[in-house]
Structure formats: structure tokens, C-alpha cells
Amino acid sequence: MVHVDETPRSSLVTTLVVLLAAQTALLVGLTAFLVIELLLAEARFPPTAIALTVLVLLIAVWLVAMTVGVHRGRAWTRGSVLTYQFLQLAIGVGSIQGFIPRPDIGWWVIGTAVLGLILILSTPVTRYLDQRD
């Protein structure tokens, strides 16, 4: 059995890690913004504001774990990355077609989600993550 240390990390794996790290950084920034808004602004529906902040925080923690896992070549991250990128794709489409459409944001979200899907399904990334934990 080949160990992860012996499997060379291709540029596609590195690109995926950088993409996930960028998505993580944006979500951590959004979490910080939501926490500040929660503390300083008066929410119309405080339970909803708290729930949204906690949800975004949990997703940020999930993304940190996923990014570190891909960097380390953990097999469990493949399904996690696929799930997250498909969720991002749905969010991007919702941004374009939603109640208050924001196609400028939606296309960026869709673009990064499609890039993430292409990268996670590529042969070099699949081989790199094919190791069992």
C-alpha cells in the first residue's frame, strides 16, 4: 500500500487546497462580520440572527477541517468537498434567481463551485485522496 507521504502532490491538489483555503477565509470573515453585527446591531429577530451566526460558524469549522484534510490527503474529504461544492452551486443559483437577485455574487460562487467540482473529480486529486485513513 502506498502511503500519502509517498504520493506526490500534484498542482491540481495544491490548487484545490488554495481554493478551499480561500473559501474558508471568506467564510471565517463572514462569521466575524455576523458576530460583530449580532453584538453591535439590534436584530429584528434575535433567535434567527443567533441561529444564522452559529450555522455559519459550524460551516467555517467544517471548511477548516476539510481544507486541512485535503492538504493531508485524507480519503474522507472527497465526499465532503463534493457536498460543499454542490451546496455552493445551489447558493450561487439562488443568488442569481432569488428574491433580491445578486448575479455579481452568484456567478463568483458558481465559478468557484464548478472549479472545486472539476478539481475534486480530477484523476490526480482522486489518486491523491484514494488512500484509506
N, CA, C and O atoms as CSV, one atom per row, in Angstrom:
chain,resi,resn,atom,element,x,y,z
A,1,MET,N,N,0.841,-1.176,0.000
A,1,MET,CA,C,0.000,0.000,0.000
A,1,MET,C,C,0.891,1.247,0.000
A,1,MET,O,O,1.875,1.319,0.736
A,2,VAL,N,N,0.539,2.203,-0.818
A,2,VAL,CA,C,1.289,3.446,-0.923
A,2,VAL,C,C,0.777,4.409,0.141
A,2,VAL,O,O,-0.432,4.603,0.269
A,3,HIS,N,N,1.669,5.004,0.891
A,3,HIS,CA,C,1.283,5.981,1.899
A,3,HIS,C,C,1.221,7.355,1.275
A,3,HIS,O,O,1.846,7.610,0.245
A,4,VAL,N,N,0.456,8.250,1.909
A,4,VAL,CA,C,0.275,9.606,1.382
A,4,VAL,C,C,1.612,10.308,1.240
A,4,VAL,O,O,1.814,11.079,0.302
A,5,ASP,N,N,2.534,10.046,2.174
A,5,ASP,CA,C,3.837,10.702,2.112
A,5,ASP,C,C,4.590,10.341,0.844
A,5,ASP,O,O,5.425,11.111,0.370
A,6,GLU,N,N,4.290,9.155,0.290
A,6,GLU,CA,C,4.975,8.704,-0.914
A,6,GLU,C,C,4.274,9.160,-2.189
A,6,GLU,O,O,4.860,9.105,-3.270
A,7,THR,N,N,3.026,9.608,-2.074
A,7,THR,CA,C,2.272,10.062,-3.233
A,7,THR,C,C,2.569,11.532,-3.476
A,7,THR,O,O,2.322,12.366,-2.605
A,8,PRO,N,N,3.099,11.860,-4.655
A,8,PRO,CA,C,3.411,13.268,-4.911
A,8,PRO,C,C,2.129,14.106,-5.009
A,8,PRO,O,O,1.114,13.655,-5.540
A,9,ARG,N,N,2.198,15.301,-4.497
A,9,ARG,CA,C,1.062,16.225,-4.543
A,9,ARG,C,C,1.142,16.992,-5.851
A,9,ARG,O,O,2.091,17.741,-6.081
A,10,SER,N,N,0.147,16.808,-6.706
A,10,SER,CA,C,0.149,17.481,-8.000
A,10,SER,C,C,-0.276,18.940,-7.840
A,10,SER,O,O,-0.731,19.361,-6.777
A,11,SER,N,N,-0.119,19.687,-8.906
A,11,SER,CA,C,-0.522,21.092,-8.881
A,11,SER,C,C,-2.033,21.226,-8.747
A,11,SER,O,O,-2.515,22.230,-8.223
A,12,LEU,N,N,-2.793,20.230,-9.211
A,12,LEU,CA,C,-4.247,20.280,-9.061
A,12,LEU,C,C,-4.654,20.128,-7.598
A,12,LEU,O,O,-5.613,20.759,-7.152
A,13,VAL,N,N,-3.934,19.298,-6.853
A,13,VAL,CA,C,-4.206,19.157,-5.420
A,13,VAL,C,C,-3.906,20.474,-4.720
A,13,VAL,O,O,-4.686,20.936,-3.887
A,14,THR,N,N,-2.779,21.072,-5.060
A,14,THR,CA,C,-2.408,22.354,-4.463
A,14,THR,C,C,-3.441,23.430,-4.803
A,14,THR,O,O,-3.800,24.241,-3.949
A,15,THR,N,N,-3.914,23.435,-6.042
A,15,THR,CA,C,-4.931,24.404,-6.456
A,15,THR,C,C,-6.219,24.193,-5.664
A,15,THR,O,O,-6.853,25.160,-5.241
A,16,LEU,N,N,-6.606,22.937,-5.463
A,16,LEU,CA,C,-7.804,22.656,-4.668
A,16,LEU,C,C,-7.635,23.131,-3.230
A,16,LEU,O,O,-8.557,23.711,-2.657
A,17,VAL,N,N,-6.474,22.893,-2.647
A,17,VAL,CA,C,-6.222,23.340,-1.270
A,17,VAL,C,C,-6.291,24.866,-1.198
A,17,VAL,O,O,-6.863,25.412,-0.255
A,18,VAL,N,N,-5.721,25.552,-2.175
A,18,VAL,CA,C,-5.759,27.024,-2.193
A,18,VAL,C,C,-7.200,27.514,-2.351
A,18,VAL,O,O,-7.603,28.466,-1.684
A,19,LEU,N,N,-7.979,26.874,-3.227
A,19,LEU,CA,C,-9.382,27.256,-3.412
A,19,LEU,C,C,-10.171,27.062,-2.118
A,19,LEU,O,O,-10.937,27.937,-1.713
A,20,LEU,N,N,-9.979,25.909,-1.472
A,20,LEU,CA,C,-10.676,25.652,-0.212
A,20,LEU,C,C,-10.238,26.631,0.873
A,20,LEU,O,O,-11.058,27.086,1.671
A,21,ALA,N,N,-8.955,26.953,0.901
A,21,ALA,CA,C,-8.458,27.918,1.888
A,21,ALA,C,C,-9.074,29.299,1.652
A,21,ALA,O,O,-9.407,29.998,2.609
A,22,ALA,N,N,-9.226,29.693,0.393
A,22,ALA,CA,C,-9.849,30.987,0.084
A,22,ALA,C,C,-11.323,30.979,0.495
A,22,ALA,O,O,-11.812,31.949,1.074
A,23,GLN,N,N,-12.028,29.890,0.197
A,23,GLN,CA,C,-13.426,29.788,0.602
A,23,GLN,C,C,-13.541,29.812,2.131
A,23,GLN,O,O,-14.453,30.423,2.687
A,24,THR,N,N,-12.612,29.144,2.790
A,24,THR,CA,C,-12.595,29.131,4.252
A,24,THR,C,C,-12.360,30.534,4.800
A,24,THR,O,O,-13.048,30.963,5.726
A,25,ALA,N,N,-11.398,31.245,4.236
A,25,ALA,CA,C,-11.100,32.597,4.703
A,25,ALA,C,C,-12.309,33.519,4.542
A,25,ALA,O,O,-12.605,34.321,5.427
A,26,LEU,N,N,-12.996,33.403,3.420
A,26,LEU,CA,C,-14.186,34.227,3.208
A,26,LEU,C,C,-15.283,33.883,4.218
A,26,LEU,O,O,-15.960,34.774,4.731
A,27,LEU,N,N,-15.452,32.610,4.497
A,27,LEU,CA,C,-16.492,32.214,5.442
A,27,LEU,C,C,-16.132,32.588,6.881
A,27,LEU,O,O,-17.012,32.938,7.667
A,28,VAL,N,N,-14.863,32.518,7.226
A,28,VAL,CA,C,-14.431,32.961,8.555
A,28,VAL,C,C,-14.654,34.474,8.679
A,28,VAL,O,O,-15.086,34.954,9.727
A,29,GLY,N,N,-14.363,35.216,7.618
A,29,GLY,CA,C,-14.629,36.657,7.617
A,29,GLY,C,C,-16.115,36.959,7.757
A,29,GLY,O,O,-16.503,37.875,8.482
A,30,LEU,N,N,-16.943,36.188,7.063
A,30,LEU,CA,C,-18.393,36.361,7.184
A,30,LEU,C,C,-18.857,36.045,8.595
A,30,LEU,O,O,-19.725,36.730,9.135
A,31,THR,N,N,-18.283,35.011,9.191
A,31,THR,CA,C,-18.627,34.669,10.568
A,31,THR,C,C,-18.277,35.816,11.512
A,31,THR,O,O,-19.081,36.182,12.370
A,32,ALA,N,N,-17.082,36.383,11.357
A,32,ALA,CA,C,-16.675,37.508,12.201
A,32,ALA,C,C,-17.629,38.689,12.014
A,32,ALA,O,O,-18.017,39.336,12.986
A,33,PHE,N,N,-18.003,38.966,10.772
A,33,PHE,CA,C,-18.945,40.051,10.491
A,33,PHE,C,C,-20.284,39.798,11.180
A,33,PHE,O,O,-20.859,40.707,11.777
A,34,LEU,N,N,-20.781,38.561,11.096
A,34,LEU,CA,C,-22.063,38.242,11.716
A,34,LEU,C,C,-22.008,38.352,13.240
A,34,LEU,O,O,-22.967,38.798,13.869
A,35,VAL,N,N,-20.889,37.946,13.827
A,35,VAL,CA,C,-20.737,38.059,15.282
A,35,VAL,C,C,-20.738,39.529,15.691
A,35,VAL,O,O,-21.395,39.904,16.662
A,36,ILE,N,N,-20.004,40.359,14.953
A,36,ILE,CA,C,-19.966,41.799,15.249
A,36,ILE,C,C,-21.355,42.410,15.087
A,36,ILE,O,O,-21.796,43.192,15.929
A,37,GLU,N,N,-22.035,42.054,14.015
A,37,GLU,CA,C,-23.399,42.557,13.805
A,37,GLU,C,C,-24.334,42.106,14.926
A,37,GLU,O,O,-25.189,42.869,15.377
A,38,LEU,N,N,-24.166,40.880,15.362
A,38,LEU,CA,C,-25.013,40.348,16.428
A,38,LEU,C,C,-24.794,41.106,17.739
A,38,LEU,O,O,-25.735,41.359,18.492
A,39,LEU,N,N,-23.538,41.462,17.993
A,39,LEU,CA,C,-23.211,42.150,19.244
A,39,LEU,C,C,-23.531,43.644,19.213
A,39,LEU,O,O,-23.928,44.211,20.231
A,40,LEU,N,N,-23.362,44.281,18.061
A,40,LEU,CA,C,-23.492,45.738,17.992
A,40,LEU,C,C,-24.832,46.239,17.460
A,40,LEU,O,O,-25.288,47.317,17.840
A,41,ALA,N,N,-25.457,45.468,16.591
A,41,ALA,CA,C,-26.711,45.926,15.994
A,41,ALA,C,C,-27.894,45.238,16.670
A,41,ALA,O,O,-27.766,44.146,17.223
A,42,GLU,N,N,-29.008,45.882,16.614
A,42,GLU,CA,C,-30.214,45.298,17.188
A,42,GLU,C,C,-30.920,44.470,16.114
A,42,GLU,O,O,-31.370,44.999,15.097
A,43,ALA,N,N,-31.005,43.186,16.356
A,43,ALA,CA,C,-31.632,42.285,15.394
A,43,ALA,C,C,-33.149,42.348,15.523
A,43,ALA,O,O,-33.680,42.455,16.629
A,44,ARG,N,N,-33.845,42.282,14.392
A,44,ARG,CA,C,-35.306,42.262,14.423
A,44,ARG,C,C,-35.813,40.940,14.978
A,44,ARG,O,O,-36.841,40.891,15.653
A,45,PHE,N,N,-35.079,39.863,14.688
A,45,PHE,CA,C,-35.431,38.528,15.170
A,45,PHE,C,C,-34.183,37.895,15.784
A,45,PHE,O,O,-33.483,37.142,15.107
A,46,PRO,N,N,-33.891,38.184,17.053
A,46,PRO,CA,C,-32.659,37.696,17.682
A,46,PRO,C,C,-32.433,36.187,17.600
A,46,PRO,O,O,-31.303,35.777,17.337
A,47,PRO,N,N,-33.443,35.336,17.809
A,47,PRO,CA,C,-33.169,33.899,17.696
A,47,PRO,C,C,-32.702,33.492,16.298
A,47,PRO,O,O,-31.839,32.625,16.155
A,48,THR,N,N,-33.270,34.114,15.278
A,48,THR,CA,C,-32.864,33.819,13.901
A,48,THR,C,C,-31.437,34.294,13.653
A,48,THR,O,O,-30.654,33.591,13.014
A,49,ALA,N,N,-31.095,35.469,14.147
A,49,ALA,CA,C,-29.740,36.006,13.981
A,49,ALA,C,C,-28.714,35.114,14.674
A,49,ALA,O,O,-27.641,34.850,14.132
A,50,ILE,N,N,-29.051,34.653,15.873
A,50,ILE,CA,C,-28.132,33.761,16.600
A,50,ILE,C,C,-27.990,32.436,15.859
A,50,ILE,O,O,-26.881,31.921,15.717
A,51,ALA,N,N,-29.103,31.883,15.386
A,51,ALA,CA,C,-29.059,30.604,14.660
A,51,ALA,C,C,-28.224,30.721,13.384
A,51,ALA,O,O,-27.434,29.829,13.073
A,52,LEU,N,N,-28.398,31.817,12.650
A,52,LEU,CA,C,-27.618,32.015,11.427
A,52,LEU,C,C,-26.131,32.130,11.741
A,52,LEU,O,O,-25.306,31.549,11.037
A,53,THR,N,N,-25.785,32.860,12.774
A,53,THR,CA,C,-24.382,33.028,13.165
A,53,THR,C,C,-23.771,31.694,13.581
A,53,THR,O,O,-22.645,31.382,13.194
A,54,VAL,N,N,-24.496,30.914,14.359
A,54,VAL,CA,C,-23.991,29.601,14.782
A,54,VAL,C,C,-23.841,28.672,13.580
A,54,VAL,O,O,-22.855,27.942,13.485
A,55,LEU,N,N,-24.799,28.690,12.672
A,55,LEU,CA,C,-24.727,27.851,11.475
A,55,LEU,C,C,-23.508,28.198,10.623
A,55,LEU,O,O,-22.785,27.305,10.180
A,56,VAL,N,N,-23.282,29.473,10.395
A,56,VAL,CA,C,-22.132,29.896,9.600
A,56,VAL,C,C,-20.824,29.541,10.309
A,56,VAL,O,O,-19.848,29.169,9.658
A,57,LEU,N,N,-20.802,29.652,11.625
A,57,LEU,CA,C,-19.619,29.254,12.398
A,57,LEU,C,C,-19.342,27.762,12.242
A,57,LEU,O,O,-18.192,27.363,12.060
A,58,LEU,N,N,-20.376,26.941,12.312
A,58,LEU,CA,C,-20.202,25.496,12.138
A,58,LEU,C,C,-19.701,25.152,10.733
A,58,LEU,O,O,-18.862,24.267,10.567
A,59,ILE,N,N,-20.212,25.845,9.743
A,59,ILE,CA,C,-19.750,25.610,8.368
A,59,ILE,C,C,-18.287,26.028,8.238
A,59,ILE,O,O,-17.515,25.354,7.557
A,60,ALA,N,N,-17.899,27.120,8.875
A,60,ALA,CA,C,-16.498,27.564,8.835
A,60,ALA,C,C,-15.588,26.519,9.471
A,60,ALA,O,O,-14.509,26.237,8.950
A,61,VAL,N,N,-16.014,25.945,10.591
A,61,VAL,CA,C,-15.223,24.888,11.241
A,61,VAL,C,C,-15.121,23.668,10.321
A,61,VAL,O,O,-14.057,23.060,10.203
A,62,TRP,N,N,-16.231,23.319,9.675
A,62,TRP,CA,C,-16.250,22.206,8.718
A,62,TRP,C,C,-15.252,22.480,7.581
A,62,TRP,O,O,-14.498,21.589,7.190
A,63,LEU,N,N,-15.250,23.689,7.062
A,63,LEU,CA,C,-14.333,24.029,5.971
A,63,LEU,C,C,-12.873,23.985,6.403
A,63,LEU,O,O,-12.014,23.547,5.637
A,64,VAL,N,N,-12.584,24.429,7.613
A,64,VAL,CA,C,-11.208,24.356,8.110
A,64,VAL,C,C,-10.763,22.896,8.167
A,64,VAL,O,O,-9.679,22.553,7.695
A,65,ALA,N,N,-11.603,22.040,8.747
A,65,ALA,CA,C,-11.267,20.616,8.840
A,65,ALA,C,C,-11.110,19.990,7.459
A,65,ALA,O,O,-10.210,19.180,7.238
A,66,MET,N,N,-11.979,20.363,6.541
A,66,MET,CA,C,-11.933,19.820,5.189
A,66,MET,C,C,-10.661,20.266,4.459
A,66,MET,O,O,-10.021,19.462,3.780
A,67,THR,N,N,-10.300,21.525,4.595
A,67,THR,CA,C,-9.095,22.040,3.940
A,67,THR,C,C,-7.847,21.352,4.470
A,67,THR,O,O,-6.979,20.948,3.696
A,68,VAL,N,N,-7.758,21.219,5.784
A,68,VAL,CA,C,-6.613,20.523,6.388
A,68,VAL,C,C,-6.596,19.064,5.952
A,68,VAL,O,O,-5.534,18.511,5.666
A,69,GLY,N,N,-7.767,18.440,5.901
A,69,GLY,CA,C,-7.852,17.047,5.473
A,69,GLY,C,C,-7.404,16.832,4.037
A,69,GLY,O,O,-6.698,15.866,3.747
A,70,VAL,N,N,-7.804,17.715,3.141
A,70,VAL,CA,C,-7.352,17.601,1.740
A,70,VAL,C,C,-5.848,17.801,1.666
A,70,VAL,O,O,-5.155,17.076,0.952
A,71,HIS,N,N,-5.345,18.777,2.401
A,71,HIS,CA,C,-3.901,19.026,2.410
A,71,HIS,C,C,-3.133,17.784,2.878
A,71,HIS,O,O,-2.056,17.482,2.366
A,72,ARG,N,N,-3.694,17.076,3.846
A,72,ARG,CA,C,-3.042,15.871,4.374
A,72,ARG,C,C,-3.368,14.614,3.581
A,72,ARG,O,O,-2.829,13.545,3.869
A,73,GLY,N,N,-4.248,14.727,2.578
A,73,GLY,CA,C,-4.566,13.591,1.728
A,73,GLY,C,C,-5.518,12.591,2.350
A,73,GLY,O,O,-5.405,11.395,2.082
A,74,ARG,N,N,-6.440,13.037,3.161
A,74,ARG,CA,C,-7.392,12.148,3.817
A,74,ARG,C,C,-8.529,11.778,2.870
A,74,ARG,O,O,-9.092,12.641,2.197
A,75,ALA,N,N,-8.859,10.499,2.825
A,75,ALA,CA,C,-9.870,9.995,1.888
A,75,ALA,C,C,-11.266,10.532,2.194
A,75,ALA,O,O,-12.051,10.749,1.270
A,76,TRP,N,N,-11.591,10.750,3.458
A,76,TRP,CA,C,-12.930,11.192,3.829
A,76,TRP,C,C,-13.278,12.563,3.263
A,76,TRP,O,O,-14.455,12.913,3.181
A,77,THR,N,N,-12.274,13.343,2.870
A,77,THR,CA,C,-12.538,14.715,2.416
A,77,THR,C,C,-13.187,14.773,1.040
A,77,THR,O,O,-13.818,15.775,0.703
A,78,ARG,N,N,-13.047,13.730,0.245
A,78,ARG,CA,C,-13.586,13.776,-1.120
A,78,ARG,C,C,-15.099,13.987,-1.105
A,78,ARG,O,O,-15.602,14.881,-1.785
A,79,GLY,N,N,-15.820,13.185,-0.348
A,79,GLY,CA,C,-17.270,13.348,-0.253
A,79,GLY,C,C,-17.661,14.675,0.371
A,79,GLY,O,O,-18.658,15.284,-0.015
A,80,SER,N,N,-16.880,15.111,1.324
A,80,SER,CA,C,-17.150,16.382,1.990
A,80,SER,C,C,-16.990,17.552,1.022
A,80,SER,O,O,-17.821,18.459,0.992
A,81,VAL,N,N,-15.931,17.524,0.242
A,81,VAL,CA,C,-15.705,18.594,-0.747
A,81,VAL,C,C,-16.813,18.586,-1.791
A,81,VAL,O,O,-17.329,19.642,-2.157
A,82,LEU,N,N,-17.185,17.396,-2.276
A,82,LEU,CA,C,-18.275,17.311,-3.252
A,82,LEU,C,C,-19.559,17.899,-2.682
A,82,LEU,O,O,-20.231,18.685,-3.350
A,83,THR,N,N,-19.900,17.530,-1.469
A,83,THR,CA,C,-21.116,18.041,-0.831
A,83,THR,C,C,-21.070,19.557,-0.713
A,83,THR,O,O,-22.032,20.241,-1.062
A,84,TYR,N,N,-19.948,20.084,-0.219
A,84,TYR,CA,C,-19.838,21.526,-0.027
A,84,TYR,C,C,-19.934,22.274,-1.364
A,84,TYR,O,O,-20.616,23.294,-1.457
A,85,GLN,N,N,-19.259,21.771,-2.385
A,85,GLN,CA,C,-19.279,22.464,-3.671
A,85,GLN,C,C,-20.671,22.426,-4.308
A,85,GLN,O,O,-21.088,23.401,-4.933
A,86,PHE,N,N,-21.394,21.310,-4.154
A,86,PHE,CA,C,-22.766,21.259,-4.665
A,86,PHE,C,C,-23.671,22.225,-3.898
A,86,PHE,O,O,-24.545,22.856,-4.492
A,87,LEU,N,N,-23.467,22.344,-2.586
A,87,LEU,CA,C,-24.230,23.324,-1.821
A,87,LEU,C,C,-23.911,24.746,-2.280
A,87,LEU,O,O,-24.803,25.587,-2.380
A,88,GLN,N,N,-22.639,25.005,-2.558
A,88,GLN,CA,C,-22.243,26.329,-3.062
A,88,GLN,C,C,-22.880,26.597,-4.427
A,88,GLN,O,O,-23.301,27.719,-4.710
A,89,LEU,N,N,-22.948,25.581,-5.256
A,89,LEU,CA,C,-23.587,25.719,-6.566
A,89,LEU,C,C,-25.053,26.121,-6.396
A,89,LEU,O,O,-25.542,27.008,-7.095
A,90,ALA,N,N,-25.746,25.472,-5.472
A,90,ALA,CA,C,-27.148,25.813,-5.214
A,90,ALA,C,C,-27.279,27.237,-4.670
A,90,ALA,O,O,-28.209,27.956,-5.036
A,91,ILE,N,N,-26.360,27.643,-3.803
A,91,ILE,CA,C,-26.386,29.006,-3.265
A,91,ILE,C,C,-26.143,30.022,-4.382
A,91,ILE,O,O,-26.788,31.070,-4.422
A,92,GLY,N,N,-25.218,29.713,-5.281
A,92,GLY,CA,C,-24.941,30.613,-6.404
A,92,GLY,C,C,-26.142,30.773,-7.324
A,92,GLY,O,O,-26.463,31.885,-7.743
A,93,VAL,N,N,-26.805,29.667,-7.639
A,93,VAL,CA,C,-28.008,29.738,-8.481
A,93,VAL,C,C,-29.096,30.523,-7.756
A,93,VAL,O,O,-29.805,31.319,-8.372
A,94,GLY,N,N,-29.229,30.302,-6.458
A,94,GLY,CA,C,-30.197,31.057,-5.679
A,94,GLY,C,C,-29.883,32.544,-5.645
A,94,GLY,O,O,-30.788,33.378,-5.606
A,95,SER,N,N,-28.600,32.868,-5.659
A,95,SER,CA,C,-28.203,34.279,-5.682
A,95,SER,C,C,-28.591,34.954,-6.989
A,95,SER,O,O,-28.919,36.140,-7.015
A,96,ILE,N,N,-28.552,34.201,-8.053
A,96,ILE,CA,C,-28.894,34.771,-9.361
A,96,ILE,C,C,-30.405,34.885,-9.529
A,96,ILE,O,O,-30.898,35.869,-10.082
A,97,GLN,N,N,-31.138,33.881,-9.053
A,97,GLN,CA,C,-32.580,33.833,-9.285
A,97,GLN,C,C,-33.405,34.231,-8.076
A,97,GLN,O,O,-34.633,34.191,-8.149
A,98,GLY,N,N,-32.797,34.607,-6.988
A,98,GLY,CA,C,-33.500,34.803,-5.727
A,98,GLY,C,C,-34.424,35.995,-5.672
A,98,GLY,O,O,-34.633,36.696,-6.662
A,99,PHE,N,N,-34.978,36.211,-4.475
A,99,PHE,CA,C,-35.912,37.300,-4.224
A,99,PHE,C,C,-35.267,38.650,-4.507
A,99,PHE,O,O,-35.882,39.524,-5.119
A,100,ILE,N,N,-34.040,38.815,-4.062
A,100,ILE,CA,C,-33.248,40.011,-4.391
A,100,ILE,C,C,-32.027,39.502,-5.157
A,100,ILE,O,O,-31.007,39.192,-4.543
A,101,PRO,N,N,-32.112,39.411,-6.482
A,101,PRO,CA,C,-31.028,38.792,-7.255
A,101,PRO,C,C,-29.718,39.569,-7.169
A,101,PRO,O,O,-29.696,40.797,-7.259
A,102,ARG,N,N,-28.633,38.826,-6.995
A,102,ARG,CA,C,-27.285,39.396,-6.995
A,102,ARG,C,C,-26.419,38.556,-7.927
A,102,ARG,O,O,-25.614,37.748,-7.463
A,103,PRO,N,N,-26.577,38.741,-9.245
A,103,PRO,CA,C,-25.807,37.926,-10.178
A,103,PRO,C,C,-24.303,38.136,-10.067
A,103,PRO,O,O,-23.530,37.232,-10.382
A,104,ASP,N,N,-23.879,39.317,-9.625
A,104,ASP,CA,C,-22.440,39.552,-9.468
A,104,ASP,C,C,-21.844,38.601,-8.435
A,104,ASP,O,O,-20.752,38.074,-8.645
A,105,ILE,N,N,-22.530,38.378,-7.343
A,105,ILE,CA,C,-22.063,37.437,-6.327
A,105,ILE,C,C,-22.325,36.004,-6.777
A,105,ILE,O,O,-21.475,35.130,-6.609
A,106,GLY,N,N,-23.494,35.769,-7.345
A,106,GLY,CA,C,-23.884,34.423,-7.770
A,106,GLY,C,C,-22.917,33.781,-8.740
A,106,GLY,O,O,-22.589,32.603,-8.600
A,107,TRP,N,N,-22.448,34.549,-9.737
A,107,TRP,CA,C,-21.531,33.973,-10.727
A,107,TRP,C,C,-20.181,33.645,-10.113
A,107,TRP,O,O,-19.556,32.663,-10.512
A,108,TRP,N,N,-19.708,34.443,-9.146
A,108,TRP,CA,C,-18.454,34.114,-8.456
A,108,TRP,C,C,-18.599,32.828,-7.665
A,108,TRP,O,O,-17.711,31.976,-7.678
A,109,VAL,N,N,-19.722,32.692,-6.975
A,109,VAL,CA,C,-19.964,31.480,-6.181
A,109,VAL,C,C,-20.069,30.262,-7.097
A,109,VAL,O,O,-19.490,29.214,-6.810
A,110,ILE,N,N,-20.804,30.400,-8.191
A,110,ILE,CA,C,-20.940,29.286,-9.144
A,110,ILE,C,C,-19.586,28.938,-9.746
A,110,ILE,O,O,-19.246,27.761,-9.869
A,111,GLY,N,N,-18.812,29.950,-10.122
A,111,GLY,CA,C,-17.495,29.705,-10.727
A,111,GLY,C,C,-16.557,28.945,-9.806
A,111,GLY,O,O,-15.885,28.008,-10.237
A,112,THR,N,N,-16.507,29.345,-8.534
A,112,THR,CA,C,-15.620,28.642,-7.600
A,112,THR,C,C,-16.138,27.241,-7.300
A,112,THR,O,O,-15.348,26.318,-7.104
A,113,ALA,N,N,-17.462,27.075,-7.262
A,113,ALA,CA,C,-18.031,25.741,-7.017
A,113,ALA,C,C,-17.728,24.798,-8.178
A,113,ALA,O,O,-17.355,23.645,-7.962
A,114,VAL,N,N,-17.886,25.278,-9.392
A,114,VAL,CA,C,-17.585,24.438,-10.565
A,114,VAL,C,C,-16.101,24.093,-10.594
A,114,VAL,O,O,-15.738,22.949,-10.869
A,115,LEU,N,N,-15.240,25.068,-10.313
A,115,LEU,CA,C,-13.802,24.793,-10.266
A,115,LEU,C,C,-13.500,23.748,-9.192
A,115,LEU,O,O,-12.709,22.833,-9.424
A,116,GLY,N,N,-14.123,23.877,-8.020
A,116,GLY,CA,C,-13.921,22.891,-6.959
A,116,GLY,C,C,-14.380,21.511,-7.369
A,116,GLY,O,O,-13.710,20.523,-7.070
A,117,LEU,N,N,-15.520,21.425,-8.055
A,117,LEU,CA,C,-16.014,20.128,-8.526
A,117,LEU,C,C,-15.082,19.514,-9.560
A,117,LEU,O,O,-14.795,18.317,-9.512
A,118,ILE,N,N,-14.613,20.330,-10.490
A,118,ILE,CA,C,-13.683,19.826,-11.512
A,118,ILE,C,C,-12.406,19.322,-10.851
A,118,ILE,O,O,-11.899,18.257,-11.205
A,119,LEU,N,N,-11.890,20.080,-9.899
A,119,LEU,CA,C,-10.644,19.680,-9.241
A,119,LEU,C,C,-10.818,18.403,-8.424
A,119,LEU,O,O,-9.976,17.509,-8.504
A,120,ILE,N,N,-11.890,18.296,-7.641
A,120,ILE,CA,C,-12.052,17.135,-6.770
A,120,ILE,C,C,-12.327,15.872,-7.586
A,120,ILE,O,O,-12.042,14.768,-7.123
A,121,LEU,N,N,-12.874,16.018,-8.789
A,121,LEU,CA,C,-13.141,14.856,-9.636
A,121,LEU,C,C,-12.002,14.537,-10.594
A,121,LEU,O,O,-12.075,13.552,-11.329
A,122,SER,N,N,-10.954,15.349,-10.599
A,122,SER,CA,C,-9.828,15.097,-11.499
A,122,SER,C,C,-9.035,13.869,-11.047
A,122,SER,O,O,-9.006,13.537,-9.862
A,123,THR,N,N,-8.410,13.218,-11.985
A,123,THR,CA,C,-7.668,11.980,-11.694
A,123,THR,C,C,-6.534,12.179,-10.694
A,123,THR,O,O,-6.418,11.375,-9.770
A,124,PRO,N,N,-5.687,13.207,-10.825
A,124,PRO,CA,C,-4.604,13.364,-9.841
A,124,PRO,C,C,-5.108,13.574,-8.413
A,124,PRO,O,O,-4.527,13.043,-7.466
A,125,VAL,N,N,-6.178,14.341,-8.256
A,125,VAL,CA,C,-6.720,14.583,-6.921
A,125,VAL,C,C,-7.349,13.302,-6.379
A,125,VAL,O,O,-7.189,12.976,-5.203
A,126,THR,N,N,-8.065,12.575,-7.241
A,126,THR,CA,C,-8.664,11.311,-6.819
A,126,THR,C,C,-7.595,10.325,-6.371
A,126,THR,O,O,-7.761,9.651,-5.354
A,127,ARG,N,N,-6.512,10.236,-7.111
A,127,ARG,CA,C,-5.415,9.340,-6.716
A,127,ARG,C,C,-4.794,9.767,-5.394
A,127,ARG,O,O,-4.478,8.935,-4.544
A,128,TYR,N,N,-4.624,11.069,-5.232
A,128,TYR,CA,C,-4.018,11.576,-4.004
A,128,TYR,C,C,-4.886,11.295,-2.791
A,128,TYR,O,O,-4.379,10.987,-1.712
A,129,LEU,N,N,-6.198,11.401,-2.971
A,129,LEU,CA,C,-7.118,11.195,-1.852
A,129,LEU,C,C,-7.600,9.742,-1.746
A,129,LEU,O,O,-8.420,9.419,-0.885
A,130,ASP,N,N,-7.098,8.885,-2.607
A,130,ASP,CA,C,-7.554,7.493,-2.649
A,130,ASP,C,C,-7.037,6.655,-1.502
A,130,ASP,O,O,-7.465,5.515,-1.323
A,131,GLN,N,N,-6.126,7.201,-0.726
A,131,GLN,CA,C,-5.569,6.464,0.405
A,131,GLN,C,C,-6.635,6.305,1.489
A,131,GLN,O,O,-7.473,7.190,1.667
A,132,ARG,N,N,-6.610,5.227,2.187
A,132,ARG,CA,C,-7.559,4.997,3.282
A,132,ARG,C,C,-6.951,5.485,4.585
A,132,ARG,O,O,-5.757,5.315,4.830
A,133,ASP,N,N,-7.787,6.092,5.420
A,133,ASP,CA,C,-7.338,6.626,6.710
A,133,ASP,C,C,-7.065,5.507,7.696
A,133,ASP,O,O,-6.678,5.769,8.835
